[in-house]
Every structure is written in structure tokens, then in C-alpha cells.
């Protein structure tokens, strides 16, 4: 159980995950302040889509036939 926790924590601390978390926090702050520029929204959407597409491909399920 402890080994699983440490492995998941190590995966969370990858550069890709840290960038995604930082962008999500920035997105939340800008949304609350009602100051979300369209350019940021476009870039954020692309990065989040890429992140979850990579995660889905690593797990072996692309979801194309579902």
C-alpha cells in the first residue's frame, strides 16, 4: 500500500503533471477574477486535452470504439 502511494506521488511530481496543475490553478484564479483571456483558454484546452490523451494511451484504452 505504501509502495503504491509512493509510486503515485512520484508520477504526480513529473514536469508534465506539475505544468498541468499550475495551469489549472491559474485557470481557476482567472475564472474567479473574471479575467480569463481567450488565448489562455485556447492554450489551456490544448494542454489539458494532450495530457488526458497521453494518460488514456498509457492505460491502453483509446476509447475510440466506445
PQR file of N, CA, C, O and H, with PARSE charges and radii, in Angstrom:
ATOM      1  N   UNK A   1       0.824  -1.190   0.000 -0.4000 1.5000
ATOM      2  CA  UNK A   1       0.000   0.000   0.000 -0.0000 2.0000
ATOM      3  C   UNK A   1       0.875   1.265   0.000  0.5500 1.7000
ATOM      4  O   UNK A   1       0.619   2.220  -0.733 -0.5500 1.4000
ATOM      5  N   UNK A   2       1.901   1.238   0.834 -0.4000 1.5000
ATOM      6  CA  UNK A   2       2.800   2.381   0.911 -0.0000 2.0000
ATOM      7  C   UNK A   2       3.581   2.543  -0.395  0.5500 1.7000
ATOM      8  O   UNK A   2       3.836   3.661  -0.842 -0.5500 1.4000
ATOM      9  H   UNK A   2       2.110   0.462   1.429  0.4000 1.0000
ATOM     10  N   UNK A   3       3.953   1.419  -0.994 -0.4000 1.5000
ATOM     11  CA  UNK A   3       4.694   1.463  -2.258 -0.0000 2.0000
ATOM     12  C   UNK A   3       3.828   2.059  -3.369  0.5500 1.7000
ATOM     13  O   UNK A   3       4.319   2.835  -4.188 -0.5500 1.4000
ATOM     14  H   UNK A   3       3.746   0.511  -0.630  0.4000 1.0000
ATOM     15  N   UNK A   4       2.569   1.706  -3.400 -0.4000 1.5000
ATOM     16  CA  UNK A   4       1.639   2.252  -4.385 -0.0000 2.0000
ATOM     17  C   UNK A   4       1.485   3.762  -4.206  0.5500 1.7000
ATOM     18  O   UNK A   4       1.461   4.507  -5.185 -0.5500 1.4000
ATOM     19  H   UNK A   4       2.170   1.075  -2.734  0.4000 1.0000
ATOM     20  N   UNK A   5       1.383   4.207  -2.961 -0.4000 1.5000
ATOM     21  CA  UNK A   5       1.275   5.636  -2.672 -0.0000 2.0000
ATOM     22  C   UNK A   5       2.514   6.383  -3.137  0.5500 1.7000
ATOM     23  O   UNK A   5       2.406   7.448  -3.745 -0.5500 1.4000
ATOM     24  H   UNK A   5       1.402   3.602  -2.166  0.4000 1.0000
ATOM     25  N   UNK A   6       3.685   5.837  -2.858 -0.4000 1.5000
ATOM     26  CA  UNK A   6       4.934   6.497  -3.251 -0.0000 2.0000
ATOM     27  C   UNK A   6       5.079   6.535  -4.770  0.5500 1.7000
ATOM     28  O   UNK A   6       5.581   7.519  -5.313 -0.5500 1.4000
ATOM     29  H   UNK A   6       3.773   4.971  -2.364  0.4000 1.0000
ATOM     30  N   UNK A   7       4.650   5.483  -5.462 -0.4000 1.5000
ATOM     31  CA  UNK A   7       4.726   5.470  -6.918 -0.0000 2.0000
ATOM     32  C   UNK A   7       3.790   6.513  -7.516  0.5500 1.7000
ATOM     33  O   UNK A   7       4.155   7.213  -8.461 -0.5500 1.4000
ATOM     34  H   UNK A   7       4.242   4.683  -5.020  0.4000 1.0000
ATOM     35  N   UNK A   8       2.593   6.614  -6.970 -0.4000 1.5000
ATOM     36  CA  UNK A   8       1.647   7.621  -7.469 -0.0000 2.0000
ATOM     37  C   UNK A   8       2.134   9.038  -7.175  0.5500 1.7000
ATOM     38  O   UNK A   8       1.956   9.938  -7.995 -0.5500 1.4000
ATOM     39  H   UNK A   8       2.297   6.045  -6.203  0.4000 1.0000
ATOM     40  N   UNK A   9       2.741   9.236  -6.021 -0.4000 1.5000
ATOM     41  CA  UNK A   9       3.297  10.543  -5.687 -0.0000 2.0000
ATOM     42  C   UNK A   9       4.437  10.899  -6.630  0.5500 1.7000
ATOM     43  O   UNK A   9       4.550  12.049  -7.055 -0.5500 1.4000
ATOM     44  H   UNK A   9       2.885   8.504  -5.355  0.4000 1.0000
ATOM     45  N   UNK A  10       5.272   9.944  -6.959 -0.4000 1.5000
ATOM     46  CA  UNK A  10       6.374  10.183  -7.903 -0.0000 2.0000
ATOM     47  C   UNK A  10       5.832  10.533  -9.281  0.5500 1.7000
ATOM     48  O   UNK A  10       6.373  11.411  -9.953 -0.5500 1.4000
ATOM     49  H   UNK A  10       5.180   9.010  -6.614  0.4000 1.0000
ATOM     50  N   UNK A  11       4.771   9.858  -9.710 -0.4000 1.5000
ATOM     51  CA  UNK A  11       4.161  10.171 -11.003 -0.0000 2.0000
ATOM     52  C   UNK A  11       3.551  11.562 -11.004  0.5500 1.7000
ATOM     53  O   UNK A  11       3.558  12.242 -12.030 -0.5500 1.4000
ATOM     54  H   UNK A  11       4.332   9.145  -9.164  0.4000 1.0000
ATOM     55  N   UNK A  12       3.026  11.987  -9.871 -0.4000 1.5000
ATOM     56  CA  UNK A  12       2.425  13.315  -9.770 -0.0000 2.0000
ATOM     57  C   UNK A  12       3.471  14.416  -9.871  0.5500 1.7000
ATOM     58  O   UNK A  12       3.160  15.532 -10.287 -0.5500 1.4000
ATOM     59  H   UNK A  12       3.021  11.434  -9.038  0.4000 1.0000
ATOM     60  N   UNK A  13       4.689  14.114  -9.500 -0.4000 1.5000
ATOM     61  CA  UNK A  13       5.744  15.125  -9.478 -0.0000 2.0000
ATOM     62  C   UNK A  13       6.555  15.181 -10.766  0.5500 1.7000
ATOM     63  O   UNK A  13       7.675  15.691 -10.769 -0.5500 1.4000
ATOM     64  H   UNK A  13       4.942  13.208  -9.161  0.4000 1.0000
ATOM     65  N   UNK A  14       6.006  14.664 -11.856 -0.4000 1.5000
ATOM     66  CA  UNK A  14       6.678  14.807 -13.139 -0.0000 2.0000
ATOM     67  C   UNK A  14       6.459  16.222 -13.655  0.5500 1.7000
ATOM     68  O   UNK A  14       5.540  16.914 -13.216 -0.5500 1.4000
ATOM     69  H   UNK A  14       5.096  14.250 -11.854  0.4000 1.0000
ATOM     70  N   UNK A  15       7.290  16.644 -14.573 -0.4000 1.5000
ATOM     71  CA  UNK A  15       7.193  18.001 -15.109 -0.0000 2.0000
ATOM     72  C   UNK A  15       5.836  18.221 -15.776  0.5500 1.7000
ATOM     73  O   UNK A  15       5.214  19.269 -15.606 -0.5500 1.4000
ATOM     74  H   UNK A  15       8.036  16.082 -14.930  0.4000 1.0000
ATOM     75  N   UNK A  16       5.389  17.230 -16.531 -0.4000 1.5000
ATOM     76  CA  UNK A  16       4.115  17.345 -17.232 -0.0000 2.0000
ATOM     77  C   UNK A  16       2.967  17.547 -16.244  0.5500 1.7000
ATOM     78  O   UNK A  16       2.080  18.367 -16.482 -0.5500 1.4000
ATOM     79  H   UNK A  16       5.895  16.379 -16.670  0.4000 1.0000
ATOM     80  N   UNK A  17       2.981  16.812 -15.150 -0.4000 1.5000
ATOM     81  CA  UNK A  17       1.922  16.932 -14.152 -0.0000 2.0000
ATOM     82  C   UNK A  17       1.996  18.273 -13.428  0.5500 1.7000
ATOM     83  O   UNK A  17       0.966  18.892 -13.161 -0.5500 1.4000
ATOM     84  H   UNK A  17       3.701  16.146 -14.957  0.4000 1.0000
ATOM     85  N   UNK A  18       3.194  18.718 -13.113 -0.4000 1.5000
ATOM     86  CA  UNK A  18       3.348  19.998 -12.430 -0.0000 2.0000
ATOM     87  C   UNK A  18       2.866  21.159 -13.301  0.5500 1.7000
ATOM     88  O   UNK A  18       2.229  22.088 -12.806 -0.5500 1.4000
ATOM     89  H   UNK A  18       4.031  18.215 -13.329  0.4000 1.0000
ATOM     90  N   UNK A  19       3.173  21.100 -14.598 -0.4000 1.5000
ATOM     91  CA  UNK A  19       2.710  22.149 -15.512 -0.0000 2.0000
ATOM     92  C   UNK A  19       1.187  22.131 -15.600  0.5500 1.7000
ATOM     93  O   UNK A  19       0.551  23.185 -15.601 -0.5500 1.4000
ATOM     94  H   UNK A  19       3.691  20.345 -15.000  0.4000 1.0000
ATOM     95  N   UNK A  20       0.606  20.946 -15.674 -0.4000 1.5000
ATOM     96  CA  UNK A  20      -0.849  20.832 -15.751 -0.0000 2.0000
ATOM     97  C   UNK A  20      -1.505  21.363 -14.488  0.5500 1.7000
ATOM     98  O   UNK A  20      -2.517  22.060 -14.567 -0.5500 1.4000
ATOM     99  H   UNK A  20       1.123  20.090 -15.674  0.4000 1.0000
ATOM    100  N   UNK A  21      -0.955  21.051 -13.337 -0.4000 1.5000
ATOM    101  CA  UNK A  21      -1.516  21.544 -12.074 -0.0000 2.0000
ATOM    102  C   UNK A  21      -1.385  23.063 -11.993  0.5500 1.7000
ATOM    103  O   UNK A  21      -2.326  23.745 -11.586 -0.5500 1.4000
ATOM    104  H   UNK A  21      -0.133  20.485 -13.273  0.4000 1.0000
ATOM    105  N   UNK A  22      -0.229  23.595 -12.376 -0.4000 1.5000
ATOM    106  CA  UNK A  22      -0.035  25.054 -12.333 -0.0000 2.0000
ATOM    107  C   UNK A  22      -1.001  25.763 -13.278  0.5500 1.7000
ATOM    108  O   UNK A  22      -1.562  26.799 -12.924 -0.5500 1.4000
ATOM    109  H   UNK A  22       0.535  23.041 -12.706  0.4000 1.0000
ATOM    110  N   UNK A  23      -1.197  25.216 -14.470 -0.4000 1.5000
ATOM    111  CA  UNK A  23      -2.136  25.825 -15.418 -0.0000 2.0000
ATOM    112  C   UNK A  23      -3.575  25.746 -14.906  0.5500 1.7000
ATOM    113  O   UNK A  23      -4.359  26.673 -15.107 -0.5500 1.4000
ATOM    114  H   UNK A  23      -0.741  24.374 -14.758  0.4000 1.0000
ATOM    115  N   UNK A  24      -3.915  24.656 -14.256 -0.4000 1.5000
ATOM    116  CA  UNK A  24      -5.266  24.515 -13.720 -0.0000 2.0000
ATOM    117  C   UNK A  24      -5.513  25.514 -12.589  0.5500 1.7000
ATOM    118  O   UNK A  24      -6.592  26.100 -12.503 -0.5500 1.4000
ATOM    119  H   UNK A  24      -3.278  23.903 -14.093  0.4000 1.0000
ATOM    120  N   UNK A  25      -4.529  25.707 -11.732 -0.4000 1.5000
ATOM    121  CA  UNK A  25      -4.667  26.703 -10.661 -0.0000 2.0000
ATOM    122  C   UNK A  25      -4.794  28.097 -11.263  0.5500 1.7000
ATOM    123  O   UNK A  25      -5.620  28.892 -10.815 -0.5500 1.4000
ATOM    124  H   UNK A  25      -3.652  25.231 -11.802  0.4000 1.0000
ATOM    125  N   UNK A  26      -3.985  28.399 -12.272 -0.4000 1.5000
ATOM    126  CA  UNK A  26      -4.067  29.698 -12.942 -0.0000 2.0000
ATOM    127  C   UNK A  26      -5.426  29.879 -13.599  0.5500 1.7000
ATOM    128  O   UNK A  26      -6.013  30.958 -13.522 -0.5500 1.4000
ATOM    129  H   UNK A  26      -3.314  27.753 -12.636  0.4000 1.0000
ATOM    130  N   UNK A  27      -5.929  28.839 -14.242 -0.4000 1.5000
ATOM    131  CA  UNK A  27      -7.251  28.882 -14.864 -0.0000 2.0000
ATOM    132  C   UNK A  27      -8.333  29.182 -13.825  0.5500 1.7000
ATOM    133  O   UNK A  27      -9.219  30.002 -14.067 -0.5500 1.4000
ATOM    134  H   UNK A  27      -5.452  27.963 -14.305  0.4000 1.0000
ATOM    135  N   UNK A  28      -8.261  28.522 -12.678 -0.4000 1.5000
ATOM    136  CA  UNK A  28      -9.249  28.749 -11.618 -0.0000 2.0000
ATOM    137  C   UNK A  28      -9.194  30.182 -11.090  0.5500 1.7000
ATOM    138  O   UNK A  28     -10.230  30.814 -10.885 -0.5500 1.4000
ATOM    139  H   UNK A  28      -7.542  27.856 -12.481  0.4000 1.0000
ATOM    140  N   UNK A  29      -7.982  30.688 -10.872 -0.4000 1.5000
ATOM    141  CA  UNK A  29      -7.833  32.054 -10.363 -0.0000 2.0000
ATOM    142  C   UNK A  29      -8.376  33.066 -11.370  0.5500 1.7000
ATOM    143  O   UNK A  29      -9.101  33.986 -10.993 -0.5500 1.4000
ATOM    144  H   UNK A  29      -7.140  30.174 -11.039  0.4000 1.0000
ATOM    145  N   UNK A  30      -8.033  32.903 -12.639 -0.4000 1.5000
ATOM    146  CA  UNK A  30      -8.516  33.829 -13.661 -0.0000 2.0000
ATOM    147  C   UNK A  30     -10.025  33.749 -13.838  0.5500 1.7000
ATOM    148  O   UNK A  30     -10.674  34.756 -14.120 -0.5500 1.4000
ATOM    149  H   UNK A  30      -7.444  32.155 -12.945  0.4000 1.0000
ATOM    150  N   UNK A  31     -10.582  32.560 -13.675 -0.4000 1.5000
ATOM    151  CA  UNK A  31     -12.033  32.413 -13.778 -0.0000 2.0000
ATOM    152  C   UNK A  31     -12.733  33.113 -12.628  0.5500 1.7000
ATOM    153  O   UNK A  31     -13.747  33.781 -12.834 -0.5500 1.4000
ATOM    154  H   UNK A  31     -10.054  31.742 -13.446  0.4000 1.0000
ATOM    155  N   UNK A  32     -12.209  32.971 -11.429 -0.4000 1.5000
ATOM    156  CA  UNK A  32     -12.810  33.626 -10.264 -0.0000 2.0000
ATOM    157  C   UNK A  32     -12.723  35.145 -10.392  0.5500 1.7000
ATOM    158  O   UNK A  32     -13.655  35.855 -10.018 -0.5500 1.4000
ATOM    159  H   UNK A  32     -11.385  32.429 -11.261  0.4000 1.0000
ATOM    160  N   UNK A  33     -11.615  35.639 -10.915 -0.4000 1.5000
ATOM    161  CA  UNK A  33     -11.444  37.077 -11.108 -0.0000 2.0000
ATOM    162  C   UNK A  33     -12.185  37.596 -12.342  0.5500 1.7000
ATOM    163  O   UNK A  33     -12.226  38.802 -12.585 -0.5500 1.4000
ATOM    164  H   UNK A  33     -10.857  35.062 -11.220  0.4000 1.0000
ATOM    165  N   UNK A  34     -12.768  36.682 -13.115 -0.4000 1.5000
ATOM    166  CA  UNK A  34     -13.485  37.028 -14.349 -0.0000 2.0000
ATOM    167  C   UNK A  34     -12.558  37.757 -15.323  0.5500 1.7000
ATOM    168  O   UNK A  34     -12.951  38.735 -15.958 -0.5500 1.4000
ATOM    169  H   UNK A  34     -12.734  35.702 -12.917  0.4000 1.0000
ATOM    170  N   UNK A  35     -11.340  37.271 -15.429 -0.4000 1.5000
ATOM    171  CA  UNK A  35     -10.332  37.888 -16.295 -0.0000 2.0000
ATOM    172  C   UNK A  35      -9.650  36.844 -17.158  0.5500 1.7000
ATOM    173  O   UNK A  35      -8.430  36.871 -17.321 -0.5500 1.4000
ATOM    174  H   UNK A  35     -11.021  36.476 -14.913  0.4000 1.0000
ATOM    175  N   UNK A  36     -10.428  35.922 -17.712 -0.4000 1.5000
ATOM    176  CA  UNK A  36      -9.882  34.821 -18.488 -0.0000 2.0000
ATOM    177  C   UNK A  36      -9.781  35.214 -19.957  0.5500 1.7000
ATOM    178  O   UNK A  36     -10.800  35.302 -20.642 -0.5500 1.4000
ATOM    179  H   UNK A  36     -11.419  35.900 -17.580  0.4000 1.0000
ATOM    180  N   UNK A  37      -8.552  35.454 -20.459 -0.4000 1.5000
ATOM    181  CA  UNK A  37      -8.404  35.812 -21.876 -0.0000 2.0000
ATOM    182  C   UNK A  37      -8.630  34.600 -22.780  0.5500 1.7000
ATOM    183  O   UNK A  37      -8.373  33.465 -22.380 -0.5500 1.4000
ATOM    184  H   UNK A  37      -7.724  35.383 -19.903  0.4000 1.0000
ATOM    185  N   UNK A  38      -9.101  34.840 -23.974 -0.4000 1.5000
ATOM    186  CA  UNK A  38      -9.404  33.766 -24.914 -0.0000 2.0000
ATOM    187  C   UNK A  38      -8.148  32.991 -25.300  0.5500 1.7000
ATOM    188  O   UNK A  38      -8.206  31.774 -25.478 -0.5500 1.4000
ATOM    189  H   UNK A  38      -9.310  35.763 -24.299  0.4000 1.0000
ATOM    190  N   UNK A  39      -7.024  33.670 -25.431 -0.4000 1.5000
ATOM    191  CA  UNK A  39      -5.772  32.994 -25.786 -0.0000 2.0000
ATOM    192  C   UNK A  39      -5.378  31.964 -24.728  0.5500 1.7000
ATOM    193  O   UNK A  39      -4.964  30.852 -25.057 -0.5500 1.4000
ATOM    194  H   UNK A  39      -6.977  34.658 -25.286  0.4000 1.0000
ATOM    195  N   UNK A  40      -5.509  32.342 -23.467 -0.4000 1.5000
ATOM    196  CA  UNK A  40      -5.177  31.414 -22.387 -0.0000 2.0000
ATOM    197  C   UNK A  40      -6.120  30.214 -22.418  0.5500 1.7000
ATOM    198  O   UNK A  40      -5.687  29.077 -22.229 -0.5500 1.4000
ATOM    199  H   UNK A  40      -5.846  33.245 -23.200  0.4000 1.0000
ATOM    200  N   UNK A  41      -7.396  30.463 -22.655 -0.4000 1.5000
ATOM    201  CA  UNK A  41      -8.384  29.383 -22.706 -0.0000 2.0000
ATOM    202  C   UNK A  41      -8.043  28.390 -23.814  0.5500 1.7000
ATOM    203  O   UNK A  41      -8.168  27.180 -23.623 -0.5500 1.4000
ATOM    204  H   UNK A  41      -7.747  31.387 -22.809  0.4000 1.0000
ATOM    205  N   UNK A  42      -7.616  28.890 -24.962 -0.4000 1.5000
ATOM    206  CA  UNK A  42      -7.253  28.025 -26.080 -0.0000 2.0000
ATOM    207  C   UNK A  42      -6.034  27.168 -25.735  0.5500 1.7000
ATOM    208  O   UNK A  42      -6.042  25.956 -25.954 -0.5500 1.4000
ATOM    209  H   UNK A  42      -7.514  29.873 -25.117  0.4000 1.0000
ATOM    210  N   UNK A  43      -5.010  27.786 -25.206 -0.4000 1.5000
ATOM    211  CA  UNK A  43      -3.788  27.066 -24.851 -0.0000 2.0000
ATOM    212  C   UNK A  43      -4.060  26.063 -23.733  0.5500 1.7000
ATOM    213  O   UNK A  43      -3.579  24.931 -23.781 -0.5500 1.4000
ATOM    214  H   UNK A  43      -5.004  28.770 -25.029  0.4000 1.0000
ATOM    215  N   UNK A  44      -4.816  26.471 -22.743 -0.4000 1.5000
ATOM    216  CA  UNK A  44      -5.153  25.589 -21.628 -0.0000 2.0000
ATOM    217  C   UNK A  44      -5.917  24.356 -22.124  0.5500 1.7000
ATOM    218  O   UNK A  44      -5.621  23.233 -21.716 -0.5500 1.4000
ATOM    219  H   UNK A  44      -5.206  27.391 -22.704  0.4000 1.0000
ATOM    220  N   UNK A  45      -6.881  24.569 -22.990 -0.4000 1.5000
ATOM    221  CA  UNK A  45      -7.668  23.453 -23.524 -0.0000 2.0000
ATOM    222  C   UNK A  45      -6.790  22.472 -24.291  0.5500 1.7000
ATOM    223  O   UNK A  45      -6.959  21.259 -24.171 -0.5500 1.4000
ATOM    224  H   UNK A  45      -7.121  25.481 -23.321  0.4000 1.0000
ATOM    225  N   UNK A  46      -5.856  22.993 -25.074 -0.4000 1.5000
ATOM    226  CA  UNK A  46      -4.955  22.129 -25.836 -0.0000 2.0000
ATOM    227  C   UNK A  46      -4.063  21.302 -24.911  0.5500 1.7000
ATOM    228  O   UNK A  46      -3.865  20.110 -25.147 -0.5500 1.4000
ATOM    229  H   UNK A  46      -5.719  23.979 -25.171  0.4000 1.0000
ATOM    230  N   UNK A  47      -3.535  21.911 -23.882 -0.4000 1.5000
ATOM    231  CA  UNK A  47      -2.629  21.209 -22.966 -0.0000 2.0000
ATOM    232  C   UNK A  47      -3.385  20.148 -22.174  0.5500 1.7000
ATOM    233  O   UNK A  47      -2.894  19.031 -22.015 -0.5500 1.4000
ATOM    234  H   UNK A  47      -3.696  22.880 -23.691  0.4000 1.0000
ATOM    235  N   UNK A  48      -4.565  20.480 -21.678 -0.4000 1.5000
ATOM    236  CA  UNK A  48      -5.352  19.514 -20.916 -0.0000 2.0000
ATOM    237  C   UNK A  48      -5.770  18.344 -21.801  0.5500 1.7000
ATOM    238  O   UNK A  48      -5.726  17.192 -21.369 -0.5500 1.4000
ATOM    239  H   UNK A  48      -4.964  21.388 -21.807  0.4000 1.0000
ATOM    240  N   UNK A  49      -6.176  18.635 -23.036 -0.4000 1.5000
ATOM    241  CA  UNK A  49      -6.546  17.566 -23.966 -0.0000 2.0000
ATOM    242  C   UNK A  49      -5.364  16.648 -24.230  0.5500 1.7000
ATOM    243  O   UNK A  49      -5.512  15.426 -24.230 -0.5500 1.4000
ATOM    244  H   UNK A  49      -6.212  19.570 -23.386  0.4000 1.0000
ATOM    245  N   UNK A  50      -4.195  17.228 -24.453 -0.4000 1.5000
ATOM    246  CA  UNK A  50      -2.993  16.432 -24.683 -0.0000 2.0000
ATOM    247  C   UNK A  50      -2.667  15.576 -23.463  0.5500 1.7000
ATOM    248  O   UNK A  50      -2.345  14.396 -23.602 -0.5500 1.4000
ATOM    249  H   UNK A  50      -4.074  18.221 -24.453  0.4000 1.0000
ATOM    250  N   UNK A  51      -2.747  16.158 -22.277 -0.4000 1.5000
ATOM    251  CA  UNK A  51      -2.420  15.448 -21.050 -0.0000 2.0000
ATOM    252  C   UNK A  51      -3.306  14.219 -20.876  0.5500 1.7000
ATOM    253  O   UNK A  51      -2.807  13.129 -20.596 -0.5500 1.4000
ATOM    254  H   UNK A  51      -3.009  17.117 -22.164  0.4000 1.0000
ATOM    255  N   UNK A  52      -4.618  14.389 -21.042 -0.4000 1.5000
ATOM    256  CA  UNK A  52      -5.513  13.265 -20.843 -0.0000 2.0000
ATOM    257  C   UNK A  52      -5.448  12.266 -21.993  0.5500 1.7000
ATOM    258  O   UNK A  52      -5.708  11.081 -21.784 -0.5500 1.4000
ATOM    259  H   UNK A  52      -5.023  15.274 -21.270  0.4000 1.0000
ATOM    260  N   UNK A  53      -5.115  12.702 -23.178 -0.4000 1.5000
ATOM    261  CA  UNK A  53      -4.939  11.771 -24.296 -0.0000 2.0000
ATOM    262  C   UNK A  53      -3.728  10.885 -24.052  0.5500 1.7000
ATOM    263  O   UNK A  53      -3.773   9.687 -24.333 -0.5500 1.4000
ATOM    264  H   UNK A  53      -4.903  13.665 -23.348  0.4000 1.0000
ATOM    265  N   UNK A  54      -2.667  11.443 -23.542 -0.4000 1.5000
ATOM    266  CA  UNK A  54      -1.473  10.658 -23.232 -0.0000 2.0000
ATOM    267  C   UNK A  54      -1.779   9.678 -22.104  0.5500 1.7000
ATOM    268  O   UNK A  54      -1.351   8.525 -22.159 -0.5500 1.4000
ATOM    269  H   UNK A  54      -2.630  12.416 -23.313  0.4000 1.0000
ATOM    270  N   UNK A  55      -2.508  10.117 -21.088 -0.4000 1.5000
ATOM    271  CA  UNK A  55      -2.867   9.228 -19.983 -0.0000 2.0000
ATOM    272  C   UNK A  55      -3.712   8.067 -20.478  0.5500 1.7000
ATOM    273  O   UNK A  55      -3.502   6.927 -20.063 -0.5500 1.4000
ATOM    274  H   UNK A  55      -2.855  11.053 -21.043  0.4000 1.0000
ATOM    275  N   UNK A  56      -4.665   8.342 -21.363 -0.4000 1.5000
ATOM    276  CA  UNK A  56      -5.530   7.288 -21.882 -0.0000 2.0000
ATOM    277  C   UNK A  56      -4.733   6.295 -22.726  0.5500 1.7000
ATOM    278  O   UNK A  56      -4.985   5.092 -22.667 -0.5500 1.4000
ATOM    279  H   UNK A  56      -4.835   9.268 -21.700  0.4000 1.0000
ATOM    280  N   UNK A  57      -3.785   6.784 -23.500 -0.4000 1.5000
ATOM    281  CA  UNK A  57      -2.990   5.873 -24.324 -0.0000 2.0000
ATOM    282  C   UNK A  57      -2.055   5.019 -23.460  0.5500 1.7000
ATOM    283  O   UNK A  57      -1.772   3.874 -23.812 -0.5500 1.4000
ATOM    284  H   UNK A  57      -3.580   7.761 -23.548  0.4000 1.0000
ATOM    285  N   UNK A  58      -1.581   5.552 -22.353 -0.4000 1.5000
ATOM    286  CA  UNK A  58      -0.734   4.766 -21.451 -0.0000 2.0000
ATOM    287  C   UNK A  58      -1.517   3.642 -20.800  0.5500 1.7000
ATOM    288  O   UNK A  58      -0.976   2.564 -20.553 -0.5500 1.4000
ATOM    289  H   UNK A  58      -1.811   6.482 -22.067  0.4000 1.0000
ATOM    290  N   UNK A  59      -2.788   3.888 -20.524 -0.4000 1.5000
ATOM    291  CA  UNK A  59      -3.626   2.879 -19.884 -0.0000 2.0000
ATOM    292  C   UNK A  59      -4.131   1.842 -20.887  0.5500 1.7000
ATOM    293  O   UNK A  59      -4.751   0.851 -20.500 -0.5500 1.4000
ATOM    294  H   UNK A  59      -3.227   4.764 -20.725  0.4000 1.0000
ATOM    295  N   UNK A  60      -3.866   2.073 -22.179 -0.4000 1.5000
ATOM    296  CA  UNK A  60      -4.207   1.090 -23.191 -0.0000 2.0000
ATOM    297  C   UNK A  60      -5.591   1.254 -23.764  0.5500 1.7000
ATOM    298  O   UNK A  60      -5.963   0.494 -24.658 -0.5500 1.4000
ATOM    299  H   UNK A  60      -3.363   2.878 -22.493  0.4000 1.0000
ATOM    300  N   UNK A  61      -6.379   2.214 -23.295 -0.4000 1.5000
ATOM    301  CA  UNK A  61      -7.713   2.401 -23.834 -0.0000 2.0000
ATOM    302  C   UNK A  61      -7.832   3.736 -24.513  0.5500 1.7000
ATOM    303  O   UNK A  61      -7.779   4.778 -23.861 -0.5500 1.4000
ATOM    304  H   UNK A  61      -6.077   2.831 -22.568  0.4000 1.0000
ATOM    305  N   UNK A  62      -7.995   3.714 -25.829 -0.4000 1.5000
ATOM    306  CA  UNK A  62      -8.130   4.974 -26.546 -0.0000 2.0000
ATOM    307  C   UNK A  62      -9.557   5.469 -26.519  0.5500 1.7000
ATOM    308  O   UNK A  62      -9.803   6.659 -26.721 -0.5500 1.4000
ATOM    309  H   UNK A  62      -8.038   2.867 -26.358  0.4000 1.0000
ATOM    310  N   UNK A  63     -10.514   4.569 -26.270 -0.4000 1.5000
ATOM    311  CA  UNK A  63     -11.913   4.977 -26.207 -0.0000 2.0000
ATOM    312  C   UNK A  63     -12.527   5.242 -27.559  0.5500 1.7000
ATOM    313  O   UNK A  63     -13.626   5.791 -27.630 -0.5500 1.4000
ATOM    314  H   UNK A  63     -10.315   3.603 -26.106  0.4000 1.0000
ATOM    315  N   UNK A  64     -11.848   4.869 -28.647 -0.4000 1.5000
ATOM    316  CA  UNK A  64     -12.349   5.165 -29.986 -0.0000 2.0000
ATOM    317  C   UNK A  64     -13.549   4.325 -30.349  0.5500 1.7000
ATOM    318  O   UNK A  64     -14.412   4.780 -31.101 -0.5500 1.4000
ATOM    319  H   UNK A  64     -10.955   4.423 -28.589  0.4000 1.0000
ATOM    320  N   UNK A  65     -13.630   3.111 -29.838 -0.4000 1.5000
ATOM    321  CA  UNK A  65     -14.733   2.231 -30.203 -0.0000 2.0000
ATOM    322  C   UNK A  65     -15.882   2.261 -29.224  0.5500 1.7000
ATOM    323  O   UNK A  65     -16.852   1.521 -29.388 -0.5500 1.4000
ATOM    324  H   UNK A  65     -12.930   2.741 -29.228  0.4000 1.0000
ATOM    325  N   UNK A  66     -15.794   3.086 -28.227 -0.4000 1.5000
ATOM    326  CA  UNK A  66     -16.825   3.094 -27.179 -0.0000 2.0000
ATOM    327  C   UNK A  66     -17.851   4.138 -27.433  0.5500 1.7000
ATOM    328  O   UNK A  66     -18.790   4.283 -26.651 -0.5500 1.4000
ATOM    329  H   UNK A  66     -15.006   3.686 -28.094  0.4000 1.0000
TER
END
